[in-house]
Amino acid sequence: MTAEPLEPIRTRRLLLRCVAPTDAAATSTLITSEISQRLASWQFPFTAQMAATRIDLMREMAFKGDALPLAIVTALGDELAGWVTVTRDPKDARRGSFGYWLGVQHQGHGFMKEAAPVTLALAFESMKLDVVEAGAQLDNVESFAVMRSCGMRMVGERMLYAPARTRSELCRFYEIEPSDVACGGGYSDHASPKQRR
């Protein structure tokens, strides 16, 4: 087994690499109450130990080819800004779920619109998915803007259980297929995922 399940990817302003154990403390700091309220499974407070546990799980899934968990790192400051992930649906191996967040101080710079389409393109390539889905609460206009910028299309609304708040919430969902990815951010230095088998 190799040390890293994925090769890093450079975009114009970002480095996207597999989440690592050294990201635990920064991840914990970035998950504020404001961020947590927009995420289904990231509660607040989100301790460094909770972050370490999640990182271990996501790396294990990445080695198996069931997840693409990327840390978003600013190329200029080498600072963790957030996460962007695609995970395989355990009930349908050809479907994926797309999730993402940025720390408050890293929002408003277009980082997610740069990272998200590159992540989707790589997920389709490496995980052999037919469709990827993303959802957000109805008033999360910023998240929907990211989805549309990637080429995702709205498919409807449904209740989603949010363990971070122990309740179900009405969310709007978007989907995308491989041929529809709008990869505006572009790769400046891209290597495919390492062979995992």
C-alpha positions as a printed NumPy array, in Angstrom:
array([[  0.   ,   0.   ,   0.   ],
       [  1.353,   3.422,  -0.933],
       [  1.663,   6.229,   1.605],
       [ -0.899,   8.417,  -0.18 ],
       [ -3.997,   7.237,  -2.052],
       [ -4.086,  10.288,  -4.332],
       [ -1.596,  12.503,  -6.081],
       [ -2.   ,  16.226,  -5.32 ],
       [ -3.591,  18.521,  -7.873],
       [ -2.686,  22.154,  -8.46 ],
       [ -5.201,  24.651,  -9.766],
       [ -4.565,  28.332, -10.403],
       [ -4.591,  29.305,  -6.709],
       [ -4.996,  26.056,  -4.793],
       [ -3.417,  22.747,  -3.931],
       [ -5.898,  19.88 ,  -3.636],
       [ -4.49 ,  16.857,  -1.828],
       [ -5.789,  13.935,   0.161],
       [ -6.735,  14.895,   3.693],
       [ -3.959,  13.935,   6.111],
       [ -3.624,  13.322,   9.849],
       [ -1.799,  16.638,  10.152],
       [ -5.015,  18.414,   9.052],
       [ -6.928,  17.449,  12.201],
       [ -6.206,  20.53 ,  14.318],
       [ -6.831,  23.015,  11.498],
       [-10.024,  21.2  ,  10.487],
       [-11.317,  21.434,  14.047],
       [-10.574,  25.169,  14.153],
       [-12.294,  25.841,  10.821],
       [-15.547,  24.079,  11.793],
       [-17.228,  26.988,  13.558],
       [-20.909,  27.049,  14.513],
       [-21.583,  29.08 ,  11.36 ],
       [-20.034,  26.375,   9.172],
       [-21.563,  23.473,  11.102],
       [-25.113,  24.75 ,  10.648],
       [-24.724,  24.286,   6.882],
       [-23.309,  20.748,   7.1  ],
       [-25.287,  17.591,   7.795],
       [-22.65 ,  15.582,   9.651],
       [-20.126,  18.098,  10.997],
       [-21.296,  19.097,  14.445],
       [-20.022,  21.953,  16.58 ],
       [-17.776,  21.795,  18.45 ],
       [-15.837,  19.496,  16.134],
       [-12.815,  18.467,  18.152],
       [ -9.378,  17.631,  16.802],
       [ -9.965,  14.008,  17.848],
       [-13.233,  13.935,  15.879],
       [-11.378,  15.389,  12.904],
       [ -8.616,  12.787,  13.227],
       [-11.186,   9.987,  13.295],
       [-12.912,  11.335,  10.19 ],
       [ -9.619,  11.778,   8.388],
       [ -8.631,   8.159,   9.125],
       [-11.972,   6.916,   7.801],
       [-11.819,   9.043,   4.655],
       [ -8.259,   7.96 ,   3.903],
       [ -9.25 ,   4.321,   4.318],
       [-12.138,   4.856,   1.885],
       [ -9.799,   6.652,  -0.538],
       [ -7.389,   3.696,  -0.577],
       [-10.366,   1.447,  -1.436],
       [-11.48 ,   3.783,  -4.232],
       [-14.717,   4.665,  -2.432],
       [-13.959,   8.31 ,  -1.69 ],
       [-12.083,  11.314,  -2.985],
       [-11.438,  13.372,   0.179],
       [ -9.446,  16.47 ,  -0.69 ],
       [ -8.019,  19.154,   1.548],
       [ -8.233,  22.597,  -0.058],
       [ -4.93 ,  24.343,   0.618],
       [ -4.116,  27.89 ,  -0.425],
       [ -1.125,  27.795,  -2.741],
       [  0.102,  31.191,  -1.576],
       [ -0.057,  30.654,   2.183],
       [ -0.013,  26.848,   2.374],
       [ -3.034,  27.125,   4.682],
       [ -5.922,  24.657,   4.997],
       [ -9.037,  26.442,   3.747],
       [-11.598,  23.606,   3.756],
       [-12.542,  20.233,   2.342],
       [-14.143,  18.976,  -0.862],
       [-15.169,  15.317,  -1.126],
       [-16.937,  12.785,  -3.281],
       [-18.021,   9.532,  -1.617],
       [-19.477,   6.449,  -3.249],
       [-23.111,   5.624,  -2.427],
       [-23.025,   2.371,  -0.396],
       [-26.332,   1.309,  -2.001],
       [-25.343,   2.129,  -5.599],
       [-21.662,   1.897,  -6.549],
       [-22.19 ,   4.026,  -9.666],
       [-23.512,   7.025,  -7.723],
       [-21.541,   9.522,  -5.66 ],
       [-22.288,  12.198,  -3.091],
       [-20.546,  15.569,  -3.328],
       [-19.801,  17.603,  -0.199],
       [-17.74 ,  20.722,   0.446],
       [-17.053,  23.536,   2.877],
       [-14.663,  26.433,   3.417],
       [-13.713,  28.142,   6.657],
       [-15.392,  31.526,   7.102],
       [-12.172,  33.472,   6.487],
       [-11.661,  31.679,   3.158],
       [-15.107,  32.377,   1.729],
       [-15.828,  35.016,  -0.876],
       [-12.649,  34.429,  -2.894],
       [-14.025,  31.933,  -5.428],
       [-11.957,  29.072,  -4.002],
       [-14.798,  26.544,  -4.073],
       [-15.79 ,  27.405,  -7.629],
       [-12.157,  26.673,  -8.522],
       [-11.868,  23.44 ,  -6.55 ],
       [-15.275,  21.853,  -7.084],
       [-15.299,  21.189, -10.852],
       [-11.765,  19.792, -10.758],
       [-12.803,  17.46 ,  -7.94 ],
       [-15.889,  16.29 ,  -9.831],
       [-13.906,  15.633, -13.003],
       [-11.34 ,  13.599, -11.058],
       [-14.061,  11.689,  -9.194],
       [-15.742,  10.634, -12.421],
       [-12.387,   9.613, -13.883],
       [-11.052,   7.682, -10.903],
       [-14.212,   6.297,  -9.264],
       [-16.049,   5.376, -12.499],
       [-19.31 ,   6.997, -11.399],
       [-22.365,   7.587, -13.586],
       [-23.819,  10.458, -11.558],
       [-22.89 ,  12.62 ,  -8.566],
       [-25.422,  14.325,  -6.301],
       [-25.155,  17.342,  -3.999],
       [-27.724,  18.906,  -1.7  ],
       [-28.139,  21.918,   0.549],
       [-30.737,  23.635,   2.721],
       [-33.183,  25.714,   0.703],
       [-31.719,  29.07 ,   1.753],
       [-28.086,  28.139,   1.041],
       [-27.809,  30.208,  -2.123],
       [-23.997,  30.214,  -2.072],
       [-23.87 ,  26.417,  -2.191],
       [-26.343,  26.283,  -5.072],
       [-24.189,  28.801,  -6.962],
       [-21.218,  26.435,  -6.614],
       [-23.308,  23.503,  -7.893],
       [-24.526,  25.442, -10.924],
       [-21.014,  26.694, -11.704],
       [-19.878,  23.061, -12.01 ],
       [-22.642,  22.254, -14.493],
       [-24.98 ,  20.531, -12.002],
       [-28.743,  20.621, -12.605],
       [-31.516,  20.737, -10.027],
       [-33.443,  17.471,  -9.628],
       [-35.773,  18.191,  -6.724],
       [-36.241,  18.506,  -2.983],
       [-36.482,  15.952,  -0.179],
       [-35.936,  15.553,   3.525],
       [-32.411,  14.663,   4.631],
       [-31.428,  13.538,   8.112],
       [-28.698,  15.777,   9.584],
       [-26.943,  13.905,  12.423],
       [-25.137,  17.127,  13.394],
       [-28.515,  18.48 ,  14.538],
       [-30.382,  15.158,  15.087],
       [-33.227,  16.182,  12.809],
       [-34.411,  15.916,   9.227],
       [-34.209,  19.027,   7.039],
       [-35.703,  19.914,   3.682],
       [-32.911,  20.137,   1.11 ],
       [-32.688,  20.86 ,  -2.602],
       [-30.602,  18.467,  -4.673],
       [-28.572,  18.832,  -7.836],
       [-26.973,  16.145,  -9.996],
       [-24.324,  15.91 , -12.659],
       [-23.089,  13.297, -15.131],
       [-19.511,  13.016, -16.422],
       [-20.156,  14.764, -19.731],
       [-21.652,  17.832, -18.027],
       [-18.764,  18.849, -15.766],
       [-17.837,  22.48 , -16.392],
       [-14.148,  22.447, -15.438],
       [-13.58 ,  26.177, -15.46 ],
       [-10.947,  26.136, -12.713],
       [ -8.696,  23.931, -14.792],
       [ -5.687,  21.889, -13.814],
       [ -2.278,  23.461, -13.828],
       [ -0.542,  20.323, -12.6  ],
       [ -2.603,  17.143, -12.448],
       [ -1.61 ,  13.588, -11.799],
       [ -4.14 ,  10.781, -11.751],
       [ -4.819,   8.874,  -8.533],
       [ -2.222,   6.231,  -7.767],
       [ -3.135,   2.638,  -8.429],
       [ -4.789,   1.297,  -5.293],
       [ -5.037,  -2.376,  -6.25 ]])
